[in-house]
Amino acid sequence: MKQKLSFFPVVLATVLLGSCSDNKTQDVAATSDTSAPAATSATAGDSGRVSGTPCDIKLANIHFTKAINGADTLTKVDKNGRMAFRVGAKKDFFSDPNDGKLSNNTAPILLAKVDNTKPFTLVAKVFPGFTAKGLYNAGVLYIYSTDSFWQKHCFEQDERGNHRIVTVRTMGTSDDNNHDIVKSPSAYMKISSDTRTVASYYSLDNKNWQMVRLYKNNYPAAIWVGVSAQCPVDTGTVSHFEQISLTQNSVTDFRLGN
C-alpha cells in the first residue's frame, strides 16, 4: 500500500507537469501564430502607402510622374507652360483630427519625386479657382511622404469669403493653420528645404517672401512634391498654375525666404 501510495502521486505529478508543459507550449505557439498576422497587417497598413498611378507630365522645370485621384486626366498645359487644373465637386485632402467626419482624401494631386537628402525648392504662381460659393476652394502645393504624412500649402477661400494663405500638416491626422489674407487674384507660393528644415512662403512679386510655416524636415530620403486643386464644398472649379519650378537647392535665409 505504501508503494502504491507513493507511486500514484509521482505518476499524477508527472502527468500534470507534462500536461501543463504541453499547454504552455500550445499557448506560446498560439500567441506566435496570432501575433504574426497582426504585425504583418500593421506593416501593410496605409501608414507607409503612397497612393496614385504613374504619369508622365513634363514642364520646363518639373517632371510629374505620379498622379493621385486621376490628377493627370484633369490637367492641361498650354504652349506657355501654364497649367489648368480642373477639380470636381466636394474634392478635398484632409484627415479630421477629431471624429473623422470631415476626412476627405479625394482631391487630385500631381507629384514629382524628390531626393530629400539634398536641398530642394518648389515654386509656382497660383491662381485659385475661387467661386461665390467656393468655401475652401484652393490652389495647392504639396510635400508628400505617404498618404498619412504630408503637408499642403494653400491659397484658399475661408468661411468669410476672404482669400488667404493656409497650411495644413498631416501626421496621421491634420492640423489647420490660417495665415495672411491676400487680395490679389494670384500669389507666388514656395516650399523649400535644406535637408534639415522645411519652410513655406508666399509672395506677391516673386521677390519679397513672407514665411508662414517652418519645421524640422523629418521626412524620409525619397519623397514627393507637387500641385493640386481642391473644391470641398462647391460643384467644381479650375485653378491655374504658372512658372512651376522644382530645383535642387534651398533658400539661403529661412526667415526671409530668399
HELIX and SHEET records of a PDB file:
HELIX    1   1 LYS A    2  THR A   43  1                                  42    
HELIX    2   2 ASP A   46  GLY A   48  5                                   3    
HELIX    3   3 ALA A   71  THR A   73  5                                   3    
SHEET    1   A 8 THR A  53  LEU A  59  0                                        
SHEET    2   A 8 ILE A  62  ILE A  68 -1                                        
SHEET    3   A 8 ILE A 109  ASP A 115 -1                                        
SHEET    4   A 8 ALA A 222  GLN A 230 -1                                        
SHEET    5   A 8 ALA A 138  THR A 146 -1                                        
SHEET    6   A 8 PHE A 149  GLN A 157 -1                                        
SHEET    7   A 8 HIS A 163  MET A 171 -1                                        
SHEET    8   A 8 ASN A 177  ILE A 181 -1                                        
SHEET    1   B 7 THR A  75  VAL A  77  0                                        
SHEET    2   B 7 MET A  83  GLY A  88 -1                                        
SHEET    3   B 7 GLY A 236  THR A 247 -1                                        
SHEET    4   B 7 PHE A 120  PHE A 127 -1                                        
SHEET    5   B 7 ALA A 187  SER A 193 -1                                        
SHEET    6   B 7 THR A 197  SER A 203 -1                                        
SHEET    7   B 7 GLN A 210  LYS A 216 -1                                        
SHEET    1   C 2 PHE A  93  PHE A  94  0                                        
SHEET    2   C 2 ASN A 104  ASN A 105 -1                                        
END                                                                             
